[in-house]
Amino acid sequence: MSEYFSVYVDEEGNTDDKLSLTSEGFMKLTTEIENLVDVFFPKDEETLIPTEVLLTDIRTDLQEYLDNRANRGRS
């Protein structure tokens, strides 16, 4: 599996049974979405997801998709 996914373990040691994006994966997803938008608008100001509500929604949808895909075939 990718370096960007792991099983979540909370502060009390409870372990999730599904893979999810790591913090590094979340940052990579954010950066790649911002870079993609900048491809289409290279002369505009820098794209930052926290200031773009629609991009935040897209990131959430992509995160859910990636988490689901990472868990395909897992019991």
C-alpha positions in Angstrom: 0.0 0.0 0.0 1.0 3.6 -0.5 3.0 5.6 2.0 0.0 7.9 2.1 -2.3 5.5 3.8 -2.4 3.8 7.2 -4.7 2.4 9.8 -5.7 5.2 12.2 -4.9 4.7 15.9 -6.3 7.3 18.4 -4.7 8.6 21.6 -6.2 5.8 23.6 -4.8 3.1 21.4 -8.1 2.2 19.6 -7.4 1.1 16.1 -9.6 1.6 13.1 -10.1 -1.4 10.8 -9.8 0.6 7.6 -7.0 2.4 5.8 -7.3 6.2 5.5 -5.1 9.0 4.3 -2.2 9.9 6.6 -1.4 13.6 7.4 1.2 13.4 4.7 -1.4 12.1 2.3 -3.8 14.8 3.2 -1.1 17.5 2.6 -0.2 15.9 -0.7 -3.8 15.8 -1.9 -4.2 19.5 -0.9 -1.0 20.5 -2.8 -1.9 18.5 -5.9 -5.4 20.1 -6.1 -4.0 23.5 -5.7 -1.4 22.8 -8.4 -4.0 21.5 -10.8 -6.0 24.7 -10.5 -2.9 26.8 -11.0 -2.3 25.0 -14.3 -5.5 26.6 -15.6 -4.9 30.0 -14.0 -1.1 30.5 -13.9 -1.3 34.3 -13.9 -3.8 34.6 -11.1 -3.0 34.7 -7.4 -1.9 31.5 -5.8 -4.7 29.0 -5.1 -5.1 28.1 -1.4 -7.8 25.6 -0.5 -8.7 27.0 2.9 -9.9 30.2 1.1 -11.8 28.3 -1.6 -14.9 26.5 -0.1 -15.7 24.6 -3.3 -12.1 23.2 -3.4 -12.5 22.2 0.2 -15.6 20.2 -0.8 -13.7 18.6 -3.7 -10.8 17.7 -1.4 -13.2 16.0 1.0 -14.9 14.1 -1.8 -11.5 13.0 -3.2 -10.3 12.0 0.3 -13.4 9.8 0.7 -12.8 8.3 -2.8 -9.2 7.5 -2.0 -10.0 6.0 1.4 -12.6 3.8 -0.2 -10.3 2.8 -3.0 -7.5 1.9 -0.6 -9.9 -0.4 1.2 -11.1 -2.4 -1.8 -10.6 -6.0 -1.3 -9.8 -5.7 2.4 -12.0 -7.6 4.8 
